[in-house]
Structure formats: structure tokens, C-alpha cells
Amino acid sequence: MYEGQRSVTTEKRVVNLTRSYFPGQQRYGTITWSGDICATWDVLAKQIAEGLNFSVTGAGNWSVDIGAFFAAPREQWFWRGEYPDGHLDAGYQELYVRWFQFGAFLPNFRSHGTDTPREIWCFGNPGEPMYEALVKFLRLRYRLMPYIYSLAGLTTHCDYTMLRALPFDFRADPATFNIADQFMFGPAFLVNPVTKPMYFAADSTVIDGVAKTRPVYLPAGSDWYDFWTSQRYAGGQTICADAVLDTMPLYVRSGSIVPIGPDMMYADEQPNAPLELRVYPGQNGSSLFMTTRVITTTMSKGTLP
């Protein structure tokens, strides 16, 4: 597919979404997703580890079906979701919100599946908790587009990976070596998905007495800022992070300069809008956005940066 499209024109980018992968395949503009998975909390947790292990191979683009492909249980052995009522079940709604939050920090942000609708308006109305939690992270994904696009540039030109197991960036900290449910999204963001229900079980059964927090290890060698509150923490410690429904614990490494775009309904809605640069002090840093623009411009002229 790639070679056929390139034989027609070199001016059009090629993207191929595939569930299969072989080493070196990324040269053909592929995005690999993890296949037709089932909607359970256990599967969500395992998907994080799967994506990190996949990225360790050097493959730059990996993703999942947000909310899982199979929501309900059926007779077939592979159809093993736990939510017969799909989006009408508050238990599935909570799982979908947490999966959506995780998906907002993957190279490819993609909700897909069978059994039940996945549109945001199927999870409530404006002002209601599930709906507002989804909108919050959808808006954030669009506002981070300058940062994400810069990561894509580094992936293309510098063999980078957006989804990064913690030892990639913190080899001097052995405490990061066996962490399977936290990861770096580029050089700035420490992402900590919530992988256990806090509000509802299946059949909309209310869960009581569950703390709305999760433990987060902050790697040594940097200070860290809570993205939501800007509170600063020293690295090399485990903290108890707030994880209410509309909050996935998210931290920014000191020394980061993160470009933030405007609120948008689609990616090129405001091409000339001013950017906000958020500077997180504590150590030397540089603007990933500006660095990538220089690399891209230089490469387009046929020379190496």
C-alpha cells in the first residue's frame, strides 16, 4: 500500500492502521493497534504494559480500541466483555472514561468497537459527570496538538517513541524498572492511568468505600509538577495522587517547555491561533516544539540537522 501510494505521488502522506507488526514496519507509515480486545478492567491494565513493551522494540506508533472492541459477553470465545448493556451501564461508562483518559496520551487517539455506541453524547448530557470527564480530556488532546505533532516529528526524523517505558528516560533509577502502569508521553508528561473501578461495578452497581486516589511513583532526578494544580514535588518518591472521575494523575517533568494550543473542534480549525508556552522550572530545558520545527525545516532541505 505504501509503495503503491508513493509511486503515484510523494506529496501525500501514507498512513496504514494495522493489527500486525514486524520489525522495521514503521518505515511504511503504519500505526499498529492491539486488536479486538474485551471490555474489562483487567484488560485495560494489561494494555498499558502491552503498549510499553511494544514501544521498547522501537516501533513509534501504537494504540488501542478505546473502551475495547467487545463490550458485551457473547457465545464466541473471543467475545468476552463484561457489560451486556454497554453504554447504558454506569460500570461500562466509568471504564470507558478511564480508557479514554489513557487513550488521550497515546500516539493514535481512537475510540472504536462493536456492541454499543461510543459517541460522547451517549455517556450523558452536558453538566453530567461522565460526559464532562470525556469532554475535558478530548479538549486537552486538541490543546496538546502542538506538543503531539512535535513528538511525531521526532519519531519521524530522530527515531523517537512517544509512548515510553520509564526506564527509557530514567535508567539511573532502578525503582522505575518494574512499573507497568505508568509511562512517559514524550519527554514532558508522566501519565498514570486509573485501572480499577471507584464508582460503579457492572450492572450500574454502586461501589462504596473506595478511595478516589492512586499511588504514583515520581522518578528520581527531576522535580515534578501536578498538571492540574501546578503543585511541585521532589522526584524519587511515591505519592498518593487525586484520581476522581475527571482527573487522571498527570505530572510534568521540571525543565519542560510545553506548547499548548487553543480550544478547537478539529485539528486545523485555528491555524494562526497564538500558542501558550508553559514553562516548568527546576532544571535546564528547551522547547520541544521549536526544536522539532528546526529539524523538520532542515530535513525538508535535504540535509541532516
SEVEXSE-725548 format. One line per 4 residues: number of its first residue (from 1); for each residue y, z, x of N, C-alpha, C. Coordinates in nm, 3 decimals, padded with zeros to 5 digits. Layout:
REM residues N
NUM) Y:Z:X:Y:Z:X:Y:Z:X  ...
This chain:
REM residues 305
1) -00.120:00.000:00.083:00.000:00.000:00.000:00.126:00.000:00.087  00.126:00.087:00.187:00.241:00.097:00.275:00.265:-00.035:00.349  00.159:-00.087:00.408:00.174:-00.210:00.486:00.214:-00.328:00.398  00.160:-00.331:00.274:00.198:-00.438:00.183:00.345:-00.433:00.146
5) 00.394:-00.313:00.115:00.535:-00.299:00.079:00.625:-00.332:00.198  00.589:-00.284:00.316:00.669:-00.311:00.435:00.669:-00.459:00.472  00.562:-00.529:00.438:00.559:-00.672:00.469:00.658:-00.751:00.385  00.697:-00.692:00.270:00.794:-00.757:00.181:00.936:-00.726:00.225
9) 00.962:-00.597:00.256:01.095:-00.556:00.297:01.087:-00.426:00.375  01.174:-00.411:00.474:01.184:-00.285:00.547:01.299:-00.200:00.494  01.365:-00.248:00.391:01.482:-00.177:00.337:01.446:-00.077:00.229  01.323:-00.083:00.179:01.282:00.005:00.071:01.182:00.107:00.123
13) 01.208:00.232:00.094:01.119:00.338:00.138:00.987:00.335:00.059  00.882:00.380:00.123:00.750:00.382:00.060:00.705:00.527:00.045  00.661:00.562:-00.074:00.605:00.695:-00.099:00.473:00.678:-00.174  00.370:00.746:-00.127:00.239:00.739:-00.190:00.188:00.881:-00.213
17) 00.169:00.919:-00.338:00.116:01.051:-00.372:-00.037:01.041:-00.377  -00.104:01.120:-00.294:-00.250:01.109:-00.281:-00.314:01.246:-00.271  -00.436:01.257:-00.325:-00.508:01.384:-00.314:-00.596:01.388:-00.189  -00.603:01.278:-00.115:-00.687:01.272:00.005:-00.599:01.262:00.129
21) -00.656:01.308:00.242:-00.576:01.307:00.365:-00.667:01.286:00.485  -00.618:01.211:00.583:-00.683:01.200:00.713:-00.576:01.217:00.819  -00.611:01.264:00.939:-00.510:01.287:01.043:-00.430:01.161:01.074  -00.299:01.178:01.078:-00.210:01.066:01.105:-00.163:00.992:00.982
25) -00.214:01.033:00.867:-00.181:00.961:00.743:-00.033:00.967:00.708  00.037:01.069:00.757:00.177:01.085:00.720:00.264:00.967:00.765  00.215:00.889:00.859:00.292:00.772:00.904:00.306:00.670:00.792  00.226:00.681:00.687:00.229:00.584:00.577:00.308:00.634:00.456
29) 00.394:00.732:00.476:00.480:00.779:00.368:00.404:00.851:00.258  00.303:00.929:00.296:00.219:00.995:00.196:00.265:01.138:00.168  00.245:01.179:00.045:00.256:01.319:00.004:00.120:01.356:-00.053  00.056:01.456:00.005:-00.075:01.500:-00.042:-00.060:01.620:-00.133
33) -00.130:01.615:-00.246:-00.131:01.733:-00.332:-00.273:01.785:-00.342  -00.287:01.908:-00.389:-00.412:01.983:-00.372:-00.517:01.952:-00.478  -00.493:01.854:-00.564:-00.595:01.815:-00.660:-00.582:01.886:-00.793  -00.683:01.871:-00.876:-00.679:01.919:-01.015:-00.728:02.063:-01.022
37) -00.637:02.154:-00.995:-00.667:02.297:-00.989:-00.654:02.361:-01.126  -00.703:02.485:-01.137:-00.708:02.557:-01.265:-00.606:02.670:-01.268  -00.557:02.700:-01.386:-00.451:02.799:-01.405:-00.510:02.940:-01.406  -00.512:03.003:-01.288:-00.545:03.144:-01.274:-00.457:03.201:-01.164
41) -00.437:03.331:-01.166:-00.357:03.394:-01.062:-00.426:03.384:-00.926  -00.558:03.392:-00.926:-00.631:03.381:-00.801:-00.611:03.244:-00.737  -00.613:03.139:-00.819:-00.592:03.004:-00.767:-00.450:02.992:-00.710  -00.351:03.047:-00.779:-00.214:03.042:-00.728:-00.208:03.103:-00.588
45) -00.267:03.221:-00.570:-00.262:03.288:-00.440:-00.331:03.203:-00.333  -00.444:03.144:-00.368:-00.518:03.064:-00.269:-00.445:02.934:-00.235  -00.366:02.882:-00.328:-00.291:02.760:-00.299:-00.190:02.780:-00.187  -00.132:02.898:-00.177:-00.036:02.925:-00.070:-00.105:02.914:00.065
49) -00.219:02.982:00.079:-00.294:02.976:00.204:-00.341:02.834:00.233  -00.382:02.762:00.130:-00.428:02.624:00.150:-00.315:02.537:00.204  -00.197:02.549:00.144:-00.085:02.469:00.190:-00.046:02.499:00.334  -00.050:02.628:00.371:-00.016:02.665:00.508:-00.117:02.610:00.608
53) -00.245:02.620:00.575:-00.348:02.566:00.663:-00.339:02.414:00.674  -00.306:02.349:00.563:-00.288:02.204:00.566:-00.174:02.167:00.659  -00.063:02.240:00.651:00.053:02.208:00.731:00.030:02.234:00.880  -00.060:02.327:00.911:-00.092:02.354:01.051:-00.147:02.230:01.120
57) -00.206:02.137:01.045:-00.259:02.015:01.104:-00.148:01.920:01.148  -00.024:01.950:01.112:00.088:01.863:01.146:00.131:01.773:01.033  00.061:01.779:00.919:00.099:01.699:00.803:00.225:01.759:00.740  00.324:01.676:00.721:00.454:01.729:00.682:00.476:01.746:00.533
61) 00.399:01.680:00.449:00.427:01.681:00.305:00.303:01.721:00.226  00.311:01.836:00.163:00.200:01.890:00.082:00.259:01.952:-00.043  00.184:01.947:-00.152:00.234:02.004:-00.277:00.119:02.038:-00.370  00.154:02.093:-00.486:00.057:02.134:-00.587:00.102:02.084:-00.724
65) 00.011:02.088:-00.819:00.048:02.075:-00.959:00.102:02.210:-01.005  00.233:02.221:-01.025:00.292:02.347:-01.068:00.235:02.384:-01.205  00.185:02.506:-01.217:00.121:02.550:-01.340:-00.024:02.513:-01.349  -00.075:02.443:-01.247:-00.214:02.397:-01.239:-00.240:02.283:-01.336
69) -00.332:02.195:-01.299:-00.363:02.080:-01.383:-00.434:02.121:-01.512  -00.532:02.212:-01.500:-00.609:02.258:-01.616:-00.559:02.397:-01.658  -00.499:02.405:-01.774:-00.450:02.534:-01.823:-00.555:02.610:-01.902  -00.640:02.538:-01.977:-00.735:02.600:-02.069:-00.878:02.592:-02.015
73) -00.970:02.671:-02.071:-01.112:02.656:-02.037:-01.178:02.553:-02.128  -01.264:02.471:-02.070:-01.343:02.373:-02.146:-01.488:02.379:-02.098  -01.573:02.295:-02.155:-01.714:02.297:-02.119:-01.739:02.246:-01.978  -01.661:02.150:-01.933:-01.683:02.095:-01.800:-01.665:02.202:-01.692
77) -01.746:02.193:-01.588:-01.745:02.295:-01.484:-01.612:02.306:-01.412  -01.538:02.197:-01.407:-01.412:02.196:-01.333:-01.293:02.236:-01.418  -01.313:02.250:-01.550:-01.203:02.277:-01.643:-01.202:02.427:-01.671  -01.144:02.505:-01.582:-01.161:02.649:-01.587:-01.028:02.726:-01.585
81) -00.928:02.675:-01.656:-00.808:02.755:-01.675:-00.838:02.874:-01.766  -00.749:02.969:-01.770:-00.774:03.093:-01.845:-00.685:03.107:-01.968  -00.621:02.997:-02.012:-00.522:03.008:-02.118:-00.545:02.902:-02.226  -00.631:02.930:-02.324:-00.661:02.832:-02.429:-00.538:02.786:-02.507
85) -00.440:02.875:-02.521:-00.319:02.840:-02.597:-00.207:02.784:-02.509  -00.236:02.765:-02.381:-00.139:02.702:-02.292:-00.003:02.767:-02.295  00.101:02.684:-02.313:00.239:02.733:-02.303:00.277:02.829:-02.416  00.194:02.840:-02.519:00.221:02.935:-02.627:00.177:03.077:-02.591
89) 00.105:03.090:-02.483:00.055:03.219:-02.436:00.154:03.277:-02.336  00.207:03.396:-02.363:00.304:03.458:-02.272:00.243:03.483:-02.134  00.110:03.501:-02.129:00.044:03.517:-02.000:00.055:03.390:-01.916  00.035:03.274:-01.978:00.050:03.147:-01.905:00.197:03.123:-01.871
93) 00.287:03.161:-01.959:00.429:03.143:-01.931:00.468:03.217:-01.804  00.422:03.341:-01.789:00.455:03.417:-01.669:00.393:03.351:-01.545  00.267:03.309:-01.555:00.203:03.241:-01.442:00.279:03.114:-01.406  00.321:03.039:-01.508:00.394:02.915:-01.483:00.526:02.942:-01.413
97) 00.598:03.047:-01.455:00.725:03.082:-01.391:00.704:03.111:-01.242  00.602:03.190:-01.211:00.578:03.224:-01.070:00.534:03.102:-00.990  00.456:03.014:-01.051:00.415:02.892:-00.983:00.536:02.801:-00.959  00.625:02.797:-01.057:00.747:02.717:-01.048:00.836:02.768:-00.935
101) 00.847:02.900:-00.922:00.926:02.958:-00.814:00.869:02.921:-00.678  00.738:02.929:-00.664:00.671:02.887:-00.541:00.695:02.738:-00.516  00.678:02.657:-00.619:00.694:02.513:-00.605:00.834:02.469:-00.566  00.934:02.550:-00.600:01.071:02.515:-00.564:01.093:02.515:-00.413
105) 00.999:02.572:-00.337:01.011:02.575:-00.192:00.893:02.503:-00.126  00.853:02.394:-00.187:00.755:02.304:-00.128:00.823:02.170:-00.100  00.768:02.090:-00.010:00.829:01.959:00.018:00.844:01.873:-00.107  00.745:01.878:-00.195:00.749:01.799:-00.318:00.742:01.895:-00.437
109) 00.844:01.894:-00.520:00.858:01.988:-00.633:00.812:01.915:-00.758  00.691:01.947:-00.805:00.628:01.861:-00.905:00.546:01.943:-01.004  00.585:01.941:-01.129:00.509:02.003:-01.238:00.424:01.896:-01.303  00.293:01.923:-01.316:00.203:01.820:-01.366:00.075:01.884:-01.417
113) 00.018:01.828:-01.524:-00.110:01.878:-01.571:-00.144:01.828:-01.709  -00.256:01.876:-01.759:-00.305:01.841:-01.892:-00.306:01.966:-01.980  -00.361:01.958:-02.096:-00.381:02.072:-02.188:-00.256:02.115:-02.265  -00.143:02.118:-02.197:-00.026:02.181:-02.258:00.102:02.121:-02.202
117) 00.209:02.118:-02.279:00.336:02.066:-02.227:00.389:02.151:-02.112  00.470:02.090:-02.026:00.525:02.161:-01.910:00.677:02.159:-01.907  00.742:02.094:-02.003:00.888:02.089:-02.001:00.947:02.229:-02.016  01.060:02.251:-01.953:01.120:02.385:-01.953:01.146:02.436:-02.094
121) 01.189:02.347:-02.183:01.222:02.391:-02.319:01.099:02.434:-02.398  00.980:02.411:-02.345:00.857:02.459:-02.410:00.830:02.606:-02.378  00.910:02.664:-02.289:00.887:02.802:-02.247:00.995:02.896:-02.300  01.060:02.855:-02.406:01.161:02.941:-02.467:01.291:02.867:-02.490
125) 01.389:02.941:-02.533:01.521:02.887:-02.561:01.622:02.945:-02.462  01.737:02.878:-02.447:01.842:02.934:-02.361:01.870:03.080:-02.396  01.878:03.162:-02.294:01.900:03.304:-02.313:01.773:03.386:-02.312  01.657:03.322:-02.327:01.531:03.394:-02.326:01.475:03.400:-02.183
129) 01.399:03.508:-02.151:01.364:03.536:-02.010:01.287:03.424:-01.940  01.182:03.370:-02.002:01.103:03.268:-01.933:01.186:03.142:-01.908  01.258:03.100:-02.008:01.343:02.980:-01.996:01.446:02.998:-01.886  01.516:03.110:-01.887:01.623:03.132:-01.790:01.569:03.144:-01.648
133) 01.449:03.203:-01.632:01.390:03.213:-01.499:01.360:03.075:-01.443  01.310:02.984:-01.527:01.281:02.849:-01.482:01.409:02.773:-01.448  01.509:02.783:-01.532:01.636:02.713:-01.508:01.700:02.762:-01.379  01.691:02.891:-01.353:01.751:02.947:-01.230:01.695:02.879:-01.106
137) 01.564:02.860:-01.101:01.504:02.800:-00.982:01.516:02.649:-00.980  01.523:02.587:-01.096:01.549:02.443:-01.099:01.689:02.414:-01.045  01.786:02.492:-01.087:01.922:02.474:-01.035:01.927:02.500:-00.884  01.855:02.602:-00.839:01.856:02.634:-00.697:01.796:02.519:-00.617
141) 01.687:02.460:-00.667:01.627:02.346:-00.596:01.728:02.234:-00.576  01.804:02.203:-00.680:01.905:02.098:-00.668:02.018:02.138:-00.573  02.058:02.264:-00.578:02.166:02.307:-00.490:02.123:02.307:-00.343  01.994:02.323:-00.318:01.943:02.320:-00.181:01.912:02.179:-00.132
145) 01.946:02.078:-00.210:01.911:01.941:-00.171:01.963:01.902:-00.032  02.086:01.938:00.008:02.130:01.902:00.144:02.040:01.964:00.251  01.998:02.087:00.230:01.908:02.154:00.324:01.771:02.085:00.324  01.718:02.057:00.204:01.585:01.996:00.193:01.586:01.855:00.253
149) 01.691:01.781:00.228:01.700:01.646:00.283:01.706:01.650:00.435  01.773:01.752:00.489:01.777:01.769:00.634:01.638:01.798:00.689  01.561:01.881:00.617:01.423:01.907:00.660:01.340:01.780:00.657  01.362:01.696:00.557:01.290:01.569:00.550:01.325:01.482:00.670
153) 01.453:01.485:00.711:01.494:01.409:00.828:01.426:01.459:00.955  01.417:01.592:00.970:01.350:01.647:01.086:01.201:01.613:01.085  01.141:01.613:00.965:00.999:01.577:00.954:00.976:01.434:01.000  01.066:01.343:00.960:01.051:01.202:00.996:01.078:01.178:01.144
157) 01.184:01.235:01.196:01.231:01.199:01.329:01.184:01.294:01.439  01.145:01.417:01.403:01.113:01.516:01.506:00.976:01.582:01.486  00.890:01.523:01.403:00.754:01.575:01.380:00.756:01.720:01.331  00.850:01.750:01.243:00.867:01.885:01.190:00.780:01.901:01.065
161) 00.761:02.025:01.021:00.698:02.050:00.891:00.785:02.146:00.811  00.808:02.116:00.685:00.890:02.202:00.600:00.819:02.334:00.570  00.691:02.323:00.534:00.609:02.438:00.497:00.546:02.494:00.624  00.581:02.619:00.659:00.548:02.670:00.792:00.482:02.808:00.783
165) 00.359:02.815:00.834:00.296:02.946:00.850:00.381:03.029:00.946  00.386:03.159:00.924:00.476:03.244:01.003:00.453:03.236:01.154  00.329:03.223:01.203:00.313:03.213:01.349:00.377:03.089:01.410  00.407:02.987:01.329:00.479:02.871:01.382:00.609:02.915:01.449
169) 00.680:03.005:01.383:00.814:03.043:01.428:00.822:03.182:01.488  00.713:03.260:01.477:00.715:03.399:01.526:00.589:03.429:01.604  00.564:03.349:01.708:00.442:03.366:01.787:00.440:03.498:01.862  00.556:03.553:01.891:00.563:03.678:01.966:00.537:03.800:01.879
173) 00.518:03.779:01.749:00.496:03.890:01.657:00.355:03.880:01.599  00.258:03.953:01.656:00.120:03.945:01.607:00.103:03.986:01.461  00.198:04.062:01.409:00.187:04.105:01.269:00.194:03.989:01.172  00.242:03.872:01.218:00.252:03.756:01.129:00.123:03.674:01.123
177) 00.027:03.702:01.211:-00.083:03.610:01.231:-00.177:03.599:01.110  -00.191:03.704:01.032:-00.286:03.702:00.921:-00.218:03.714:00.784  -00.092:03.676:00.777:-00.020:03.680:00.649:-00.040:03.547:00.578  -00.101:03.550:00.462:-00.138:03.427:00.390:-00.054:03.402:00.266
181) 00.037:03.493:00.233:00.113:03.477:00.109:00.264:03.477:00.132  00.308:03.455:00.255:00.448:03.437:00.289:00.458:03.316:00.381  00.572:03.249:00.381:00.588:03.134:00.469:00.736:03.105:00.490  00.763:03.026:00.593:00.898:02.977:00.616:00.911:02.840:00.552
185) 01.023:02.818:00.486:01.059:02.685:00.436:01.171:02.635:00.524  01.133:02.556:00.626:01.230:02.521:00.728:01.262:02.641:00.814  01.366:02.633:00.895:01.397:02.742:00.988:01.469:02.860:00.926  01.518:02.847:00.803:01.606:02.950:00.746:01.539:03.043:00.647
189) 01.455:02.991:00.557:01.410:03.068:00.441:01.272:03.128:00.458  01.262:03.258:00.437:01.135:03.328:00.428:01.100:03.341:00.280  00.993:03.274:00.238:00.957:03.264:00.096:00.837:03.354:00.068  00.844:03.430:-00.042:00.744:03.532:-00.071:00.702:03.525:-00.218
193) 00.614:03.432:-00.252:00.576:03.415:-00.393:00.509:03.539:-00.451  00.526:03.554:-00.581:00.460:03.661:-00.655:00.328:03.606:-00.708  00.218:03.673:-00.678:00.086:03.619:-00.709:00.003:03.711:-00.800  00.068:03.806:-00.865:-00.001:03.894:-00.960:00.084:03.910:-01.085
197) 00.020:03.920:-01.202:00.099:03.936:-01.326:00.165:04.073:-01.331  00.284:04.077:-01.388:00.358:04.202:-01.402:00.396:04.231:-01.546  00.389:04.129:-01.632:00.438:04.144:-01.769:00.329:04.117:-01.874  00.252:04.009:-01.856:00.155:03.969:-01.959:00.023:03.924:-01.897
201) -00.086:03.961:-01.962:-00.217:03.904:-01.933:-00.241:03.790:-02.032  -00.359:03.727:-02.023:-00.392:03.619:-02.117:-00.388:03.670:-02.260  -00.369:03.576:-02.353:-00.356:03.607:-02.496:-00.232:03.689:-02.526  -00.129:03.675:-02.441:00.000:03.743:-02.459:-00.012:03.895:-02.461
205) -00.114:03.947:-02.395:-00.135:04.091:-02.389:-00.033:04.154:-02.295  00.041:04.251:-02.345:00.146:04.316:-02.266:00.083:04.404:-02.158  00.136:04.394:-02.036:00.093:04.477:-01.924:00.195:04.589:-01.905  00.147:04.712:-01.902:00.235:04.827:-01.881:00.207:04.891:-01.745
209) 00.309:04.955:-01.691:00.292:05.037:-01.573:00.278:04.963:-01.441  00.317:04.836:-01.437:00.310:04.759:-01.314:00.449:04.751:-01.251  00.459:04.790:-01.126:00.587:04.784:-01.056:00.632:04.639:-01.042  00.759:04.614:-01.063:00.815:04.478:-01.053:00.866:04.454:-00.911
213) 00.777:04.475:-00.816:00.809:04.459:-00.674:00.690:04.396:-00.603  00.713:04.351:-00.480:00.602:04.311:-00.394:00.639:04.344:-00.249  00.537:04.376:-00.166:00.567:04.403:-00.025:00.601:04.273:00.047  00.697:04.280:00.136:00.739:04.165:00.216:00.750:04.210:00.361
217) 00.681:04.138:00.449:00.696:04.165:00.592:00.806:04.076:00.647  00.903:04.138:00.715:01.014:04.066:00.777:00.982:04.053:00.926  00.955:03.932:00.974:00.914:03.915:01.113:01.014:03.971:01.214  00.959:04.021:01.324:01.042:04.076:01.431:01.114:03.964:01.504
221) 01.224:04.001:01.567:01.301:03.906:01.646:01.425:03.853:01.577  01.441:03.886:01.448:01.558:03.843:01.371:01.593:03.952:01.272  01.720:03.953:01.232:01.757:04.025:01.111:01.738:03.930:00.994  01.732:03.987:00.873:01.706:03.908:00.753:01.802:03.948:00.642
225) 01.845:03.848:00.567:01.936:03.870:00.455:01.865:03.838:00.323  01.873:03.932:00.230:01.826:03.905:00.094:01.913:03.793:00.035  01.851:03.682:-00.001:01.928:03.568:-00.051:02.004:03.603:-00.178  01.950:03.691:-00.259:02.011:03.722:-00.389:02.122:03.825:-00.379
229) 02.111:03.918:-00.285:02.210:04.027:-00.277:02.290:04.027:-00.148  02.248:03.951:-00.048:02.309:03.945:00.086:02.289:04.073:00.166  02.204:04.164:00.119:02.176:04.285:00.197:02.101:04.248:00.324  02.138:04.312:00.434:02.082:04.280:00.565:01.974:04.381:00.602
233) 01.863:04.330:00.660:01.751:04.414:00.701:01.713:04.378:00.845  01.666:04.477:00.917:01.613:04.452:01.051:01.473:04.393:01.039  01.437:04.305:01.132:01.303:04.249:01.133:01.202:04.347:01.190  01.073:04.313:01.177:00.967:04.397:01.229:00.929:04.510:01.136
237) 00.954:04.495:01.007:00.920:04.599:00.911:00.874:04.537:00.779  00.799:04.616:00.703:00.758:04.577:00.568:00.845:04.651:00.469  00.903:04.579:00.375:00.988:04.640:00.274:00.927:04.617:00.135  00.970:04.696:00.041:00.932:04.679:-00.099:01.043:04.600:-00.167
241) 01.015:04.475:-00.200:01.119:04.384:-00.248:01.118:04.373:-00.400  01.237:04.363:-00.457:01.251:04.343:-00.601:01.188:04.210:-00.639  01.108:04.211:-00.749:01.040:04.089:-00.791:01.031:04.081:-00.944  01.143:04.112:-01.010:01.146:04.095:-01.155:01.127:03.948:-01.189
245) 01.108:03.917:-01.316:01.062:03.784:-01.356:01.145:03.671:-01.298  01.277:03.683:-01.295:01.360:03.572:-01.248:01.394:03.582:-01.100  01.322:03.668:-01.026:01.350:03.687:-00.885:01.222:03.678:-00.803  01.210:03.575:-00.723:01.108:03.571:-00.619:01.174:03.619:-00.491
249) 01.116:03.718:-00.422:01.178:03.765:-00.298:01.201:03.651:-00.200  01.326:03.638:-00.155:01.368:03.526:-00.072:01.466:03.579:00.032  01.437:03.553:00.160:01.519:03.606:00.268:01.561:03.492:00.362  01.678:03.509:00.423:01.732:03.409:00.513:01.744:03.470:00.653
253) 01.696:03.398:00.751:01.697:03.447:00.890:01.839:03.449:00.945  01.873:03.554:01.017:02.004:03.560:01.081:02.020:03.444:01.179  02.143:03.393:01.188:02.171:03.276:01.269:02.162:03.146:01.193  02.124:03.154:01.066:02.111:03.032:00.985:02.246:02.989:00.930
257) 02.265:02.858:00.922:02.379:02.800:00.853:02.322:02.705:00.749  02.330:02.744:00.623:02.260:02.674:00.516:02.360:02.595:00.431  02.343:02.464:00.422:02.431:02.385:00.333:02.384:02.396:00.189  02.478:02.425:00.100:02.449:02.440:-00.043:02.533:02.338:-00.119
261) 02.468:02.261:-00.205:02.537:02.161:-00.284:02.583:02.215:-00.418  02.639:02.129:-00.502:02.688:02.170:-00.634:02.574:02.179:-00.734  02.602:02.238:-00.850:02.508:02.232:-00.962:02.496:02.086:-01.006  02.372:02.040:-01.022:02.352:01.899:-01.058:02.239:01.887:-01.161
265) 02.245:01.779:-01.238:02.138:01.746:-01.332:02.039:01.648:-01.271  02.083:01.573:-01.168:01.994:01.481:-01.096:02.051:01.462:-00.956  01.968:01.414:-00.864:01.996:01.425:-00.721:02.126:01.359:-00.677  02.159:01.241:-00.730:02.280:01.172:-00.684:02.391:01.174:-00.788
269) 02.396:01.280:-00.867:02.498:01.292:-00.970:02.637:01.307:-00.910  02.649:01.383:-00.800:02.779:01.411:-00.739:02.774:01.382:-00.589  02.769:01.256:-00.549:02.751:01.224:-00.407:02.866:01.267:-00.319  02.985:01.284:-00.375:03.102:01.319:-00.294:03.147:01.463:-00.313
273) 03.063:01.543:-00.377:03.100:01.683:-00.401:03.105:01.760:-00.268  03.198:01.854:-00.255:03.203:01.934:-00.133:03.081:02.024:-00.121  03.042:02.051:00.003:02.929:02.140:00.029:02.979:02.279:00.067  02.901:02.378:00.032:02.925:02.515:00.074:02.833:02.544:00.192
277) 02.889:02.592:00.302:02.808:02.631:00.417:02.798:02.783:00.421  02.679:02.835:00.405:02.658:02.979:00.409:02.611:03.017:00.549  02.687:03.103:00.612:02.660:03.145:00.749:02.604:03.287:00.745  02.488:03.304:00.809:02.420:03.433:00.812:02.424:03.484:00.956
281) 02.519:03.572:00.989:02.540:03.614:01.127:02.429:03.705:01.178  02.430:03.723:01.310:02.335:03.813:01.372:02.276:03.759:01.500  02.275:03.627:01.514:02.234:03.564:01.640:02.288:03.422:01.640  02.279:03.356:01.754:02.330:03.221:01.763:02.253:03.128:01.671
285) 02.323:03.028:01.615:02.260:02.932:01.526:02.337:02.802:01.526  02.287:02.708:01.448:02.354:02.579:01.435:02.328:02.526:01.295  02.405:02.425:01.258:02.391:02.366:01.125:02.278:02.264:01.125  02.172:02.295:01.057:02.061:02.201:01.044:02.107:02.072:00.980
289) 02.196:02.083:00.882:02.245:01.965:00.811:02.317:01.870:00.906  02.408:01.922:00.988:02.483:01.837:01.080:02.392:01.782:01.190  02.299:01.864:01.239:02.207:01.818:01.342:02.126:01.699:01.292  02.075:01.709:01.170:01.993:01.602:01.115:02.074:01.477:01.093
293) 02.199:01.490:01.052:02.283:01.372:01.033:02.304:01.300:01.166  02.322:01.375:01.274:02.338:01.312:01.405:02.210:01.240:01.445  02.095:01.306:01.426:01.967:01.244:01.460:01.947:01.116:01.381  01.971:01.122:01.250:01.950:01.006:01.165:02.041:00.890:01.206
297) 02.165:00.919:01.233:02.258:00.814:01.274:02.217:00.753:01.406  02.177:00.837:01.501:02.136:00.787:01.631:02.011:00.702:01.621  01.912:00.749:01.544:01.787:00.676:01.530:01.810:00.540:01.463  01.903:00.536:01.369:01.930:00.410:01.300:01.986:00.304:01.395
301) 02.042:00.348:01.506:02.096:00.255:01.606:01.991:00.211:01.708  01.869:00.265:01.691:01.759:00.222:01.777:01.745:00.297:01.906  01.810:00.414:01.916:01.797:00.494:02.038:01.750:00.634:02.002  01.695:00.702:02.096:01.649:00.838:02.074:01.763:00.936:02.090
305) 01.763:01.043:02.010:01.869:01.144:02.024:01.856:01.219:02.156
